[in-house]
Amino acid sequence: MTLRNLYNNRWVRFIFWAVLYLLWVIWLGNYWWLFGLAVIFDIFITRKVKWAFWKKTYKEGEKHSIGLEWLDAIVFAVIVVTFLNIFFIQSFKIPSSSMEKTLMTGDFLFVEKLSYGPRMPQTPISMPFMHNVFPGGGECYSTAIQCKYRRLKGIKSSVGRDDIVVFNFPHGDSVLTKAPVDDYYAHVRINGKEYTERTFGPVLVRPSDKTDHYVKRCVAVAGDSLEVRDGLVFVNGVQQESFPGIQLTYEVITDGNSLNLRVFRNMGFAQNEVWFDSNLPGYPALTLTAAQAEELASLPSVVSVNPVIDVYPPDYPDSPQMLFPFVDKGWTRDNYGPVWIPKKGDTVTLTEENIGFYRRIIAVYEDNEFSEKDGSFFINGKQVSTYTFKQDYFFMMGDNRHNSLDSRYWGFVPEDHIVGRPALIWLSKGVNGIRWNRFFKFVLND
């Protein structure tokens, strides 16, 4: 007997699908779903209920309805794709250049969710195949039902240091309708709440799982201490590994002559990205990887190649009002920290000096009523001097270090905002068309 003939036996098919379903219920951890076994039994054995009620049973020789067949295909696609998106894999597009050369603007990614475990939908009423807005505008979900955060068991226990991660933008819970890609809270700090909302509002409030998706590298995990020194990241006192895609801004001094544009084209630069200053003489601001900087330094007409490091006081927009925790600590984006990353179960003593790091965690991410009065702190109406964290947090940075709005500008990423890990580039479209060399390229953490 062939496997095909064996599978055609209704009891074999029932046992096969019942076992798969049972394993899924065990993984899900909600045993009310065991009642679904009765549905599977009826589909394969008793056949008393027509579960695909939209399907028509045709008599011999009867003409098939194209409309009903399309409906059947659409229903099947919605069910299967939604299941895959929730538990296994989902497609995303890279919207910005913060991860250039590692990930490029216009890359379409498959993001797998098994590494960290799939997050159960917190806002389950949503249009299939859409995230937070319809193509023509307007929210494509309803907050009539809101579920608590829950994550299924994954291959790894948590996000690892130096992993590339897709997550929900932590400051995306408040969105300016006339400036939806901007950081609402940055606008408020710079311009004031009343002016911001009058000029760019009204404000839309989104649940955490419906904020925009970002992709960055996790440079520090819960419990780590992070510091940026002259543009280099140090975690727990150890310098971060130098990944090939990490970029900084460099000043390139020449002997007075500009370099052949072919040199820059071979590096992937567009002509409008290269500016020669004859007064320098050279290029005052080129975004380069370490390998590209070495390549330019080896050219006979290049005198020196040096990183452009921001010194204190920082220039706008990297003023103290822009850099987390939004008070003047003498930091810049290139000399930042040290910062301790909060860890679930750890307790900190709250002071006026450190409350800026934890205020949003306590009030927003961990859903407490928080207030301050005369140097004292109150949580849920009770005066406190310490706080114990309820979940892990992470510090994210873009590999394009001088062109990335990341944790240096909006703080920690909570565990419940983590979506998954980029796995495969399945399409890539740039300003000059399709990038064929990036098709089906695996995304590695290096």
N, C-alpha and C positions, 0 to 999 in steps of 0.2 A: 504493500500500500504506500503510495506517495504521500509526501507531506501535504500536498494540495488536497488530495482526497481525504486525508485525516482531518484537515481544518474544515472541510465541508460538513463534517459531522457537527450537529448543533450542540451536542453536549461538550465536545472538545472546544468549540468556539466559546461557549458559555464559561467553561473553566478557565480558558486563557484570559478572557477579558475580566472575569471576576477576580482572578489573582492580581492582575495589573491594577484594577480598581482598589482592591484591598490594600496593596502596598502604598498607593497614593493616599488613601485615608489614614493609614498609619503615619505617613510623612506629614500630612496635614494636621494630625493631632486633634481632629474634631470628629468624634465617633458617631455623631448624629448622621453623618454622611453614609453610614453603613446601610441605612434604609435604601440607598441607591442600588444595593445588590438586588433588591426586588425588581427594580426597573430592568436591570441587566438580565435577570432570569426571565422576565416577560418578553424582552426583545428576542431572546434566542430560543426559549423553550415554549412558554405558554402562548405568547402572541395574542393576548386578549385586548391590548390597548394599541391604538395606532399613534405611536409617539411622534412620528413625523407627519402630523396631521395635515400639513400643507401639500403633501404628496398625493397625487391622484393615481388610483389603480386603473390601468387601461385594459380594456377588453382586447381580445385578439383582433388585429387589423385596425384598431382605432388610432387616429392620428394623434401624435403627442403634442402637448402644448409647450411651445418654446418659452412662454412666460413663466409657466410653472417650473420648467427645468432650470431656468435662470434663478428663480426664487430658491430652489433647492440648493443650487451651487452657492448662492450668496449666504444662505443660512449656515451651510456647512463651513464656508470660509470664515464667517464671523465667529462661530463656536470654536473652531480649531485654532485660528490665529489668536483669539482672545485668551484661550487656554495656554498657548505657547508664550504669549507676551507676559502673562502673569507669572508663570512658573519657570520658564526656561530661557527664552531669548527674545529680544526686542530690537527694533531698528531705530537709530537716532542719526541726526545730522550734526556735524561740527559747525557751530555758528560763528566762531571767532578764531583769531590767530594766536590765542594764548598758549597753544601747545605746538605751534610750528617748531620745527621740523619733525617732531614725533608724530603729531596728527595735524592735518592741514585743513584750512577752511574749505568747506565743500565736500569733505569726506563723509560718506554714509557708512555707519557702523552697525554691526550686529553686536549688541551688548548682552553677554550671558549673565544669568542671575544665580547659577548654581554655586559659584565660588563662595559668596557670602550668604547664600540662602535667599530665596525669593521673599520679598516683602508683600504681605497680604494687602489688597487695596483698602485704603482708609476712606476713600470717596468712591464707593462702588458704582454709583449711578453716573455713567459717563458714556459718551458716544464711542462706539468701536473705532479703532484705528486713529483716534485723535487724543491729544494730551490735555490741553486746557482751553484752546480757542478753536472756533470754526475757521475755515479758510478765509471767509469774508468778514470775520470779526465776531465777537460775542462768546461768552463762556459756553463750553460744550459739555458741561457736567452740572450736576445738582448736588447741593450739600444737605439735602433732606435727610440722608442717612450718612452718619459719620461713625467709623469703626476705630477702635483703639489700635495702636501700633502693635504689629506682631510679625515676626520674621521666622520662616521655617529654617530648619537646620541645613547648613550648607557644607560644602567640601572643606572650607577653611572656617576657623572659629571667628575670624573678623578680618577687617581690612588690614593688609600688611604694609609695613613701611616701604615706600617707593612704588607701591602699586599705582597704576593709572586707573582712576575711578570716575564713574558717572554718578552724579548725585543731584538732588533738588537744591536749587539756590536758596541758602538760608534766609537771605533778606527779601526773597521773592513773595513773601506773604502779603505784602502791600505793593500794589502796582499802580503807577500813574497812567491813566488812559491815554494821555497825549505824549507820554514818553515811556512806553512800556518796557524798554530794554534798560532804562536807567535804574540806579539804586535809589529807591524812595527815601531811605534813611539818610543817605549822603546829601540829597537835595535839602532835606529838612535841616540837617546840621549846618549847611552852608547858607541857605536862603531863608530858613524859618518855615514852620509848618503852614502858617496862613498863606504866605506868598506862594509856596510850592503847590499847595492844593488848589489855590485860585488860578495859578498860571498853567499847571500841567494836569490838574485833576479833571474829573473826580477820581477817587481812589478805589480800586478794586481789592477786596480781601480774598486771598486764596488759601485753602488748606495746604499743609506742607507737602503732600504728595502730588499737588497740582501746580507747584511753582515750576519755573523754567528749569530745564536740565543743563548742568554744567559738566565739563570734563576737565580734570586736573590730575596732577600727581600728588599722592599722599606723602608728604615729606616727614610727617611726625604723627605717631599714633598716641592713643590715650596713655598717660603716665610719662610721656617723653618730655624733655626740656629742649626747646628749639631756639637757635640763635642764627642770625644772618650776619656774617662779617665780610665786609668788602665784596658783597654779592655772592659769597659762598655760604652754603647751608651747613650748619653744624647741629647734630642731634646728639644729646647726651655727651657733648664735648667732642664727638667724632665727626669729621667732615663727611658729607654725603658723597656717595659714589658719583663720579663724573659721567653721566649718561650722554650718549652721542648727540641727542636732540636738544640739550640745554643751550640756551642762547643768552648772551648779554650784549649790551651796546659797547662798541669799540670806537676809539679815535685812531684813524690810520693816517700817519704822516708820511708824505712822499718827498722825493728830491725836487719837487716843484712841478712835476708833470703828472697829469691824470693817467690812470691805468686804462688799458684796453678794455672796452666794454665786454669783450668776449670773456674776460676773466670772471666778471660778475654774472654774465648769463650762464656760464657753466656752474656757478654756485646757486643758481635758481633765482637771482634777483631780476626784477623788472627794471626797465631803464629809469622809470620815475622814482625808484627807491634808492637811487645812487646820486648823491649830490657832492660835487667837488668844489671845495672852497680854496680859491687860489691864494687867499690871504693867510691860510693856515701854514703851509699849503698841504692839502690832503682832504680826507673825508671825516667830518666831525662826528658823525653818528651812523655807524653801520651795525646792523643786528647780525651777529655772527656766532656760530658754534666755536668751541675751542679748536677744532680741527681746521675750520675755515680761517680762523685768526692765524694759526701757524702757517697755513698755505700762503696767505698774503704776506706774512712777515718774511717768508723765504724769497720773495720777489726782489730782484736787484734794485728796482726804483723805490722800494718801500724802506723808509728810515726806521719807523717804529710802529707797533700796534699795541695799544694800551686800553684796558677796559675803562669805560666811563662810569665812575662810582659816585653815587649821590652822597653828598656830605650834608651835615646839619648846619644851618637850618635848611630843610628840604624846600624845593620849589613847588608851587602849586602845579598839579593837583595833589602832590604828596605832602600836603600840610598836615599838622597834627590833627586837624578835623577830619582828615581822610584816612589816616593810618589807625588801625585798631590798636588800642581801645579808645581812640579818639580824644586823648588828652596828651599834652606835651611831655614826652618822656625823653626827648633828645634823640629820637629814632628817625631813620629814613628807610626806604624800601631795600637799600643795600646794606644797611647796618641797623638791624632790627632785633629786638629781644634783649635778654632771654625771656621766653614765654613757656609756661608750664601748661601741658595739654590735659584738661580734666579727664578723670577716669572714674568709671562707675564704682560706687562704694567708697571712694576716697572722700575725706572730709577736709575742708579748708576753713581757716579762720578768716572771717570777713573784715576787711579794713577799708578805710577811705582810699588807700593807695591801690588796692587790688579789686575793688568792687566793679570797676569798669570792665574787667575781664569776664565777670560772672553775672552781671545784672540781667542780660538778655537770656542767658541759660536758665536762671531761676524763674524769670517771669514768663518767658515765651516758650522755650524748648521743653521745659519741665512743668509748665502750666501751674504756676503759683501766683498768688496775689502778693506783689512785692512793693514795698514803699520804704522811704528813707526820711528820717526826721532828726535833726540836731545831731548828726553823726551816728545815729542808731539805725538798725535795720530791722524791718518787720516782714515776716513771711506768714501769709494767711492769718494776719491779725496778731501774731505772736512775736515779741521781740526776741531776736536771735543774735548770736555772735559767730556761729559756724553754719556751714551748709554741707550736706552729703549728696553727691551727684547720683542721679538715677540712671544715667546711661553714659556710654563712652563718647568721646569727641575726637576729631581729627583735624589736622592742619594741612590744607591743600595749597599747592602753588603750581602755576603754569610753568612749563619748560622754557617758554619765551619770557624770561624773568622781567624784562622791562616793558612788556606789553601784555600784562596779565592782571586783571582784577581778581584777586584771590584772597586767601585768609589774612593776608597783610592788610586788606582793606575792609573786610567784613567779618573777620573772626572765625570761630570754630565751626566745623560741620558736625551736627549731631548724628549719631548712629542711625536714627530713624529716617534720615534724609538720604541714606546710601541706596542707590538703585542697582548697580552691578559693575561689571568689569568689561571694557571694550575687548572684543575677541577677534573681529574680522572686518576689514574694509571691503565692502561689496560693490561700491561705486564711489567715484571721486570726480567732482566737476569743479574746475577752476575758472578764472576769468578768461583763459584762452581755450576753454573747452574741456573735454573729458581727458583725465589723466589716466591713460591706459595702463601705465606701469604700476599703478596703485591698486588695480583690481585684484580682489581676493588675496590681499596682503594681511597676514596675521599681525595683530597688535601685541607686541612683547613688552615687558616691563624693563626695557633697556633702550 
